Amino acid sequence: MTSHIEYTDQGNGNPVILIHGFCEAKEMWKKFGEELSSHYRILCPDLPGFGETRWYEETISLERAAEMLKEWIEELGLEKPVVIGHSLGGYVVLALAELMGNKLGGIGLFHSTAFADDEEKIGVRNRTITFVKKHGVRKFVDSFVPPLFTEEHRETMQESIQEVVKIARTTTFEGLISFTIAMRDRKDRMDILRDFKGKKLMIAGVLDGAVKINASRKHQGYVDFYHELPEAGHMGMFEAENETLQIIRDFLEA
């Protein structure tokens, strides 16, 4: 089954694609799109099963998602886009880099990793599938989203958290289940990150509970631009908005 990719498209200039994470949607990048589109063409797609892109199957692979994005990039005639992905979006970026190679101008991992899931994380994915099948999407995302922010930010950023929860609630059951399986079963792509010839970015949260900082630091030798956010968890686009915007600006200008 194919699925039409829904997306936002603003600004002019070299194309930059921002890919959202798990239980997110293109609206996650609203501020980034507004700020960056004065110098670049900013495109933010909804992955299948999230936001407005429909998906009605309980299986998808990162490779299939990357194929769909490749077709979409080619349909739009985008040349040498820079592609940056948050969390799950970063896994998709690496699958896309494996598929498109030097047809991409650069790649970025934003609170993401090139490593496959370890045994502990596989257990978490399996428990997620069991929980969602029993209790549904809404109950899962309402408990899933707040811990993505640091404990301190959970107190001070209630508005942002509620915004992300609202976006997360639009996730389809099929999208949630299929991408949980896809993340659980994905392969290690450190060689793809290492061998990619374009420019490479990594942004990591020192207090990230989803992608541990010690794992992020093992990517340092494989990227051109590596940045740690000392007070951020997994949601740097909210927790360190101005800092991450500037990091991405510098990366795009490099």
N, C-alpha and C positions, 0 to 999 in steps of 0.2 A: 504494500500500500504506500502511495506517495502522499505527501502532505505539503500544502502550500505554506511557504514561510511568510509570516506576518512580520513587519519591521517598521521602524521609524527611519527617516532619511532627512538629514538637515545639513545645511552648509555646502560649501564648495571647496575644491582643492583635493589633495591626495586622500584617498579613501582610508578610513579607520573604522574597523568593525569591533564593537564591544559586545561580548557574549556573556549573558547572565549565568548565574549559578543554579544550583538545585532548589526547586520550589521558589524560583524567582521569575522575573519577566523583564522585558525591555525597559519598563518604567524605572527599574533600579538605576538606570544610567541617565535619568532626566537631567540632573544638574550638570553632569559631565558633557552631555550632548549640547546643552545650552552654552557652556563655557568654551568647549573645544571647536564648535562649529563655525566660529568666526575665522578660523584658519584652515579647517579641514572639513571634508565631507564625512560626517559621522553617521554610521548605520548601526542600528541596534536590533537584531532579530530576536524573535521568540523561538526557542528550541521547541521541537514537537512535544505536545502535551503540556506546555507551559504558556501562560498568557493567552494570546489569540491564535496561536498555531495549534490546530487540532491534531490529535493522534489517538487512534481507537484500538490500538493493539497493546498487549501486555508485554511485548518484546521489542526492544530496539537495541542496537549496539552503538558504541561511540563511532565506529567506522561508518555505520549507516547515517548517523547524524552528520558526520563530516561530509559524506557524499552528497547529502541534501544541501548542505551549505555551499559546497563546491559548485553544484548545479546553479544555485541561487547567485553566487558570485559571477559565474559565467554568463548567466542570463542578464545581469545588470551591467556586464562589460567592465567590471572593476579590475584595474590593472595594479598589480603589486600592492594590494591592501595590507595594512598593518592590522593584525588581529590580536586582541587582548581578551582573555577570559577569566572570569571570577569563579574559583572553586571548580565545580563541574564544568563550567565554561572553559577553564584551562585544560581540562582533559580533552575536551572537544577540539580546542586549538591545536594540541599536539597531534591528535588524529588527523586534523586538517593539514598540518605541516607534513605529516608522513605522506599524505595523498598529493599535495600540491607543491611541496619543496620550494624551489626558488621562484615560484610564481607568487609567493607571499613576500612582502617587503620587510616584515618583521613580526615577531610574536611576543606576547606577554602573558605571564602567569601571575594572577592577582589572588593571593591566598589559595594557591593551588600547588600541585606537585606532579612530577614526572614518574614518581614511583607507583607501583601497583598497590592495592590494599594489602595490609598485613593481616595476620590471623585475627587480631583483636578487632580491626575495622570490618573485616568480613562478618564477624559475629554481630557487630552493630547493624550492618546492612540487613542481615537476616532477621534480626529483631524488629527492624523498621517495617519490613514486608509483613511480618506476622501482625504487628500492631495496626498497620493501615488496613489490612484485610479485615481485622476485627472491629476497629473503631472508626475508620474512615479518614479522609484527608484533613478535614477541619481540625479534628481533635489532635491529630499528629502535628500539623504545622503550628498550632497555637502553643504547643509545648516545645517545638523544635527551634523556632526563631529566636526567642529572647536569649538563650545561652550562647548564641553566635556572637553576641556583644559581650564585652567584659562586664564583670559584676558592677563596677563603678558606672559604666555607661548605661547599664540597665536602669539605674536610678535617674540619670540625667538626660537620657535620650528616648524617653517614652514615646514622643511623637514619631521619631524615626522608626522605632520598633513597631509601632502600630501600623505605620505605612508599609513596612516589609511584611507584616502579618497579613495585611489586606491583600497585597500582591500574592503572597503564598497561597491564600485561600482560593485563588483562581486556578491553581494547579489541578489537572484532571487526575482521577484515580489511576488511569492507564499510564499517564506520563510519570507519575510518582513511582509506581511499581516498576515500570520498564527501565527507568533510568537508575533506580536503586540497584537493579540487577546488572545493568550495564556498567555502573561504577564498581560494583563488587567483582565483576569478572574481567575488568579491563587489564590489559597487559602493561608491563613496565615500558615506558617510552623515554628513558634517560638517554638512550642512544640517539633518538630523534632530536631531543633538545641539544645534545652535544654536537651533532653533525649538521644542524640547520645553519645555512650560510648567511642568512639575514641577521639583522640586529635582534637582540634578545633581552627581555626585561623580566625581573622577578620582584614582586612586592610581597613581603611577609609580615605577619603580625606576631610580635614577640609573645603576646598573651593569647594567641590563637589556640583554642581547644580542639578545633577540627583538623587543622594542618599544623602539627607541632613544629616549633621553631628549630629544633635540632635537625629535623628532616629537611626543612627549608634550607638550612645552612649548607647542606650537602650539595645543593644546586649551584652554589656560589661560583665555582670554577667553570661552569658551563654557560653562564650568561654574561652579557656585556654590562648590564646595569642591574645591580642587586641592592634592594633597599629594605631595611627593617623599620617597622613602625613600633616604637617602644611601648606605646600605651594602647595599642589596638588589639582586638580579638580577631574575628574572622570577617569583619565588615568595615574594612578600611575606607570604603567610599563614603561611609557615614561617620565612622569614628575618627577618621583623620582626613576629612574631605579636602581641605585646602592643600594639605601636604601631598596627598596622592594625586590630586589634579596637577600640581606643579611637577611631580615626578613624571607623570605621563606626558606633560608638555615637553619637558626636557628630553625625554626618550624620543618623542616624535620629531623633535627638531634636530636630533643628533645625526 
